[in-house]
Amino acid sequence: MVAARSAERERLAPFDVQLRTRLVFGAGSFNRLGALAAELGFRRPLLVADHGLLDVGHVRLAERQLEAVNISVVPFHDFGVNPDTEMIAVGCKAARPHDVDAIIGLGGGSSMDCAKGINFVLTNGGRMEDYRGYGKATRPLLPMIGIPTTAGTGSEAQSYAVISDATTHVKMACGDAKAAFSVAILDPELTLSQPASVTATSGFDALAHAVETAVTTRRTSLSDCFARESWRLLNAHYETVLDHPDDLDARAAMQLGAFHAGLAIEQSMLGAAHACANPLTARHQISHGVALAIVLPHVVRWNGPEAGPLYSRLLGDRPDDDHLGNDDRDDAADRLAARLRHLANRAGLPSKLSAQGVTERDLPQLAEDAALQWTGTFNPRPFAAADALEIYRCAF
């Protein structure tokens, strides 16, 4: 009973939360963009959307809806999959002559993060690097609407922008309560245009968010609710969207699951898997979802001695699993890791770093980089360079 009471006290740690983003969810909800923007008083918004959305027609549809309510659109499309500090500077330069009064992010996590990054610098000045950390904006930001076309990062539910340093390629988390979207529109019909590879990688990113937020040292009873519901939705529907990409109900579940995971991140943050994944993207250009597919199962097993009971609850085991012995803790971690590897295999995602051009001599430097990542500080098991090296070697 002592172990159970201790775990309960940890789950009920104090927290302070304000949900700042209005959620508009459901098939066809994209058609409400014009009305919602008018309700917020938008007159001349910057529309941040990647080039792929031009090709599938989503950008033109957004422009038509806004023009129908006499809102003039300033488009910006010159950014990449991992928005960096130079792209943010270009976006600000494009926006300034037009006196924009709002920002709309349309697309995947890159569009959401780019929209937030531009907002920081456009309203508060300086460089993107000045906003690394949390609460660095001293002036109000422009109101924003976020419209994800993928089910992945959950950035539309977060007050953080993840922006790469254009020189070092290190990902910077730049957060502020004022950077939350005023409205998030989740329309699963928009995700039908995703390439299969994006469905696979963005979906696994969302799964990783659910798994990591469920066990961090910062988790709260509220983040537990969001993380568990996120895992339930994503775990149940990931294979369906892979096999039946036109299944709108499954797409909706994935999109809502990714949003819930984003809410969990706001309270709980992330862990060692993201700390290990980010250097793989920075140094070897391995896409974020692929990097997570490779390292997350190994991180889960490595965390087993500390996080076994939490993994057990995530898997839906009996409620008294706070009494798990060491073997049972490892078993829960093993079962979850096996499930994650199964899902990654179903998506055709690789399992080995060596197959992605990483050599054994690269591992020590990657481990040093991973140890410097902010997310590693919230991992349930203390995480340092030697631990990252162990994880990378298991994944090699």
URLINWO-V420319 format. One record per backbone hydrogen bond with DSSP energy under -0.5 kcal/mol. NH is the residue of the N-H (numbers start at 1). CO is the residue of the C=O. If there is no record, write none. Layout:
nh->NH co->CO
nh->NH co->CO
This chain:
nh->5 co->1
nh->6 co->2
nh->7 co->3
nh->8 co->4
nh->9 co->5
nh->10 co->6
nh->11 co->7
nh->12 co->8
nh->13 co->10
nh->20 co->18
nh->22 co->20
nh->22 co->182
nh->24 co->22
nh->24 co->184
nh->25 co->23
nh->26 co->186
nh->29 co->26
nh->31 co->28
nh->32 co->29
nh->33 co->30
nh->36 co->32
nh->37 co->33
nh->38 co->34
nh->39 co->35
nh->40 co->36
nh->41 co->38
nh->42 co->37
nh->45 co->72
nh->46 co->102
nh->47 co->45
nh->47 co->74
nh->48 co->46
nh->48 co->104
nh->49 co->47
nh->49 co->76
nh->50 co->106
nh->53 co->50
nh->54 co->50
nh->54 co->51
nh->55 co->51
nh->56 co->52
nh->57 co->53
nh->57 co->54
nh->58 co->53
nh->59 co->53
nh->61 co->57
nh->62 co->58
nh->63 co->59
nh->64 co->60
nh->65 co->61
nh->66 co->62
nh->67 co->63
nh->68 co->64
nh->69 co->66
nh->70 co->67
nh->71 co->66
nh->72 co->43
nh->72 co->70
nh->74 co->45
nh->75 co->73
nh->76 co->47
nh->79 co->77
nh->83 co->81
nh->85 co->164
nh->88 co->84
nh->89 co->85
nh->90 co->86
nh->91 co->87
nh->92 co->88
nh->93 co->89
nh->94 co->90
nh->95 co->91
nh->96 co->92
nh->97 co->93
nh->98 co->95
nh->99 co->96
nh->100 co->95
nh->101 co->44
nh->102 co->44
nh->103 co->143
nh->104 co->46
nh->105 co->145
nh->106 co->48
nh->106 co->104
nh->107 co->147
nh->111 co->108
nh->112 co->108
nh->113 co->109
nh->114 co->110
nh->115 co->111
nh->116 co->112
nh->117 co->113
nh->118 co->114
nh->119 co->115
nh->120 co->116
nh->121 co->117
nh->122 co->118
nh->123 co->119
nh->124 co->120
nh->125 co->121
nh->130 co->127
nh->131 co->128
nh->132 co->129
nh->133 co->173
nh->135 co->175
nh->136 co->175
nh->143 co->101
nh->145 co->103
nh->146 co->183
nh->147 co->105
nh->149 co->107
nh->150 co->107
nh->152 co->150
nh->157 co->154
nh->158 co->155
nh->161 co->174
nh->163 co->161
nh->163 co->172
nh->164 co->83
nh->165 co->170
nh->166 co->164
nh->169 co->165
nh->172 co->163
nh->174 co->161
nh->174 co->172
nh->175 co->133
nh->175 co->173
nh->176 co->159
nh->179 co->176
nh->180 co->177
nh->182 co->144
nh->183 co->144
nh->184 co->22
nh->185 co->146
nh->186 co->24
nh->186 co->184
nh->187 co->185
nh->188 co->186
nh->190 co->187
nh->191 co->188
nh->192 co->189
nh->193 co->190
nh->194 co->191
nh->198 co->195
nh->199 co->195
nh->200 co->196
nh->201 co->197
nh->202 co->198
nh->203 co->198
nh->203 co->199
nh->204 co->200
nh->205 co->201
nh->206 co->202
nh->207 co->203
nh->208 co->204
nh->209 co->205
nh->210 co->206
nh->211 co->207
nh->212 co->208
nh->213 co->209
nh->214 co->210
nh->215 co->212
nh->216 co->212
nh->217 co->378
nh->218 co->268
nh->219 co->216
nh->224 co->220
nh->225 co->221
nh->226 co->222
nh->227 co->223
nh->228 co->224
nh->229 co->225
nh->230 co->226
nh->231 co->227
nh->232 co->228
nh->233 co->229
nh->234 co->230
nh->235 co->231
nh->236 co->232
nh->237 co->233
nh->238 co->234
nh->241 co->237
nh->242 co->238
nh->243 co->239
nh->244 co->240
nh->247 co->244
nh->248 co->246
nh->251 co->247
nh->252 co->248
nh->253 co->249
nh->254 co->250
nh->255 co->251
nh->256 co->252
nh->257 co->253
nh->258 co->254
nh->259 co->255
nh->260 co->256
nh->261 co->257
nh->262 co->258
nh->263 co->259
nh->264 co->260
nh->265 co->261
nh->266 co->262
nh->267 co->263
nh->267 co->264
nh->268 co->264
nh->269 co->265
nh->275 co->271
nh->276 co->272
nh->277 co->273
nh->278 co->274
nh->279 co->275
nh->280 co->276
nh->280 co->277
nh->281 co->277
nh->282 co->278
nh->283 co->279
nh->284 co->280
nh->285 co->281
nh->286 co->280
nh->291 co->287
nh->292 co->288
nh->293 co->289
nh->294 co->290
nh->295 co->291
nh->296 co->292
nh->299 co->295
nh->300 co->296
nh->301 co->297
nh->302 co->298
nh->303 co->299
nh->304 co->300
nh->304 co->301
nh->306 co->303
nh->307 co->303
nh->308 co->304
nh->311 co->307
nh->312 co->308
nh->313 co->309
nh->314 co->310
nh->315 co->311
nh->316 co->313
nh->317 co->312
nh->321 co->318
nh->323 co->320
nh->324 co->321
nh->329 co->325
nh->330 co->326
nh->331 co->327
nh->332 co->328
nh->333 co->329
nh->334 co->330
nh->335 co->331
nh->336 co->332
nh->337 co->333
nh->338 co->334
nh->339 co->335
nh->340 co->336
nh->341 co->337
nh->342 co->338
nh->343 co->339
nh->344 co->340
nh->345 co->341
nh->346 co->342
nh->347 co->343
nh->348 co->345
nh->349 co->344
nh->353 co->395
nh->355 co->352
nh->356 co->353
nh->357 co->354
nh->358 co->353
nh->362 co->359
nh->363 co->359
nh->363 co->360
nh->366 co->362
nh->367 co->363
nh->368 co->364
nh->369 co->365
nh->370 co->366
nh->371 co->367
nh->372 co->368
nh->372 co->369
nh->373 co->370
nh->376 co->373
nh->377 co->374
nh->378 co->375
nh->379 co->376
nh->388 co->384
nh->389 co->385
nh->390 co->386
nh->391 co->387
nh->392 co->388
nh->393 co->389
nh->394 co->390
nh->395 co->391
nh->396 co->392
nh->396 co->393
